Amino acid sequence: MIREMLAEGININVTLLFSIEAYEQVAHAYVDALEQRVSEGKPIDRVASVASFFVSRVDTLVDRLLNEKIAEVEDPRDKKALEELRGKAAVANAKLAYAKFEEIFSGPRWDALKAAGARPQRPLWASAGTKNPDYSDVLYVETLIGPHTVNTMPGKTIEAFLDHGVVKRTVDTDLDQARDVISTSKPPASPSTPSPPSSRRRHRIVHPNPSNPARRRGVSAPRWPRLMTSPQTHTKSPVTIQGAGLVLARNDCWRQDVSQKNQPEDRNRRHFFQLR
């Protein structure tokens, strides 16, 4: 579905990505779609997409599992090792996803598309507000700054970053440490039982043109294995403030949600950071 829509020239936000494997599927679908358009003699210079990779929610889950494990172990050294993993899985996961981005959007295959006018599908860091008060309020911003990335965050996080955030390239640093964190945090493999077909949820990809009623209704698509697609967020009338190499754009957004059609107005606000 993602490849088909992009091949038709429909620009989409593929969201609710949590795993590196899911991100790879999305990025390859984007490249495949561009190659299909080239083979059909269609232009690719106006095709655009972002892959929304969620961050802080990963720490919320992993920290809870770590706390459960910490309560079970008795050896002080084991406890300390587990405690040092808290608050690190999300950033490590995102950095390894960015490493895949650099791998996929480079080399001869991508260079041929770039020469034809292709733009890379940018990683978008979602859920970037800090939920644990023990962590830095700009943890998921400062650690994931780099080329071709977008960071969405709540207003409080924007204010915190403007007040004391540090702008420097960090998204591709300490990758060995990130790999260690992920390998250490990963639970033992266990057999999984597939969900019955009747319980499968359905999500929507919505075309970013809310003025078109037909496209605004969205295209219903089944969930991929370990990959979910969900409603697009549409922006209009951006206001851009530039300084210190960081572009801050605050946008009023239109959002259609499959599960909650009537959302409070304050939930329809989104903020975007982009490093240039």
N, C-alpha and C positions, 0 to 999 in steps of 0.2 A: 504493500500500500504506500509506504513512504517513497520508495523508488518510483512508483507509478505517478504519484502526484508531482514529484520534482521533475520527472521526465516530461510532464505536461506543462511545465513552467510555473507551477504553483509554489510559491515560497512559503515554507512552513517552519514552525518551531516544534521540534520533537522533544517532548518533555517527560518528566518523571523517570529519568535515567539514574540508576543507583550503582550499577556494576560496570566494570571495565568491559566485560564481554558484550553487554548491551550497547555500550557506546560504540564499540568497534562495528557492530552490525549497522548502526545508524550511519556512521561515517562512510562505510563502504557502500551503503545504499545511495548516499549522496554522490559519491564518485561514479558509481555505476550509472546513475541517472544522467549525469553530465556526459558520460561517454555515449550513452544512448542518443542523447540530443545531437551530439556531434555527428554520429553515424547517420542520423536522419537529416543532416544539413540544417539543423536549427541552431540559433544563437544561444550561447550560455553566459554571456556577460551580464545578464540581468537576473540570473538565477541566484537566490540567496537562501540561507537556512541557518538556524542555530540548533545546537544539541544541548538541551538543558539538563545539566548534571547536578544532582542534589547533594548538598554537603552536610550541613549541621545535623540533619536527621540521622545520618549514619552514626555520628558520635552519640546521639541520644540512645540509639539501640545498642551499639557496641558497649558503651559505658554501663548500661544496665546489665548486660551479660557479664561484663568484667566484675561488677560489684557482687553479682551472685557468686561468681567463682572465687572472689576474694574472701567472701564469707565462709566458703567451704574449706579453703586451704589453711593449714596450721603453721607451716614453715614460714618464718618471717621473711626469708629471702624470696620465696615464691610470692608472698603478698606484695613485697616491694616491687618486684618485677611486673606484676599485674597492675599495680597502681600507677606505674610509670607509663603504661599504655593508654590510660584514660585521656580523652581529648585529642588523640593523635590519629585515629583511624580515618576520620573524614578527610582531613587535608592530605594524608598519604594516598588515599584512594583517588582523590581528584588529581593529584600530581601525576600519578601513574596513568590516569586517563589522558592527561595532557601530553604525556610522553607518547601515547598512541596517536594522538592528534598530529604531533610532529612527524611521526613515522609514516602515517597515511598520507599526509599532505606535503610530501616531499618525494624526491626521486624522479626517474624518467616518466613514470605513468602520470604523475601529477603535473610535472613540468609541461607535458604536451597539452594538458587541459588549460594550464595557466597561460600558455602562449595563445590559446584561443579565447582568452578573456575570463576564464573561470576564477571565482573567488572561493576561498576555503570556507567550509562550514564551521562557524566559530563555536567553541565551547562556551556555554553560558552557565555560570555558577549560580545555582538557585538555592534557596533556603540558606542564605548567608548571614542571617541574624544569629547572634550567640544566644543559645537557650540556657546554658549552664552559667549561673552568675560567678562561679569560681574561675571561669576562663575570660580571657581578654575580650572586650566588647567589639574588637575589630579582628578577631582571630581568623575568621573566614574571608577576610578581605586582604589583609596584609600578606598572607601566605600564598595567595593565588593570583598575583599580579603578573601579567605577561602579555606578549603580542597576540593579537587576534582573539582575546578573551573579553567576555562581558560578565559583569557581576551585578545581580539583582539583590536588593536588600531593603529592609524596612527603613522608615525615616529615622528612627533612633540610631541605627547603625551608620547611616549617612552622616548624621550630626557628630557622632563619636569619631568617625574617620576624619571629617573636616577639622575636628578639634585636635586630635593627637595621632592620626594615622600617618604611617610612613610609606611614601611612594618609591618603590624600587622593584626591580624584576626579581621575583621569588618563585614563580610557578615551576620552573625547571631546575631548582636547586635541591640538594639533599635527597636525590632520588634513591640512593642506596639505603638511606635511613627509612625512606618511605616503603621500600620493598621489605625491609626487615619488620616494620610495624605491621604490614598487611600479612606477611607470612606467620608472624607470631600471634596475631589476633584471630586468624582464621580458625574456626572450630573444626574438629575432626569430621571427615565426610561421613554422612549417614544416608541410608536409603530414603528416598522421598517417594511419597505416594501422589501421583498426579491428581489434580482436582477433577471432579466429574464435569462433563461438558455443561451441565445445567448451571453450574456455579461460576462459570467464566464471566467476568465483567466485560463490558464493552466501553470503549473510549472513543473520543472524537479528535480528529485533526480539523481545525477550522481555518479556512482561507483568510489571509490577513486583509480582507477588503470588506468591512462590515456594511458598506453602502450597497453591496449586492445581496439581496435577500436570499437568493438561491445558494450562494456560497456561504452566507452567514450561518445557514443551518448546519453546515459541517458535513463531513463524510464519516459514517460509522465504520469502525474497523475493529476486528478482534485483537486481543492482546497477544503479542508475540511471547515466546518463552523468555522470561527474565527481562522483558522489554515492554514498557507501557507507553502508549501515546495518550495525550489528554488535551483539553481545550487550549487553543492558542490565546495569547494575550495580545491585544491590538493596541498600538500606540498612536496618538495623534497630538499635534501641536507641541512638539518637544521644545523645551527651553534649555539651552546649553550654556554652561559656565566652564571656562577653560582656565587651568592654572597648574603649574608644577607638573606638566606632562600628563595630567589626569583630566579627562573630560567628564563632567557631571551633567547628565541629562535627566531632568525630571519630567515625567510624562503623565498626562491623564490617560487612563486606559479603559478600553471596552473589553469586557470578558464575558464569555458564555460558558457556563458550567453545566455539565450534564446532570450532576447529582443535586446541585443547589442552584436553581435558576434565579432565585431572588436573593442576592447577596447584599449586605449592608454597604453603603456607599464607601466607607473607609476601607473595605476589603478590595475595592476596585482600584486601589492606588498601587502603582509599582514604580520603582526607581531603578535607574540603570547607571552603572559605571563602565567606562570603556577606556583602557589604556591605549594611547596612540604613540 
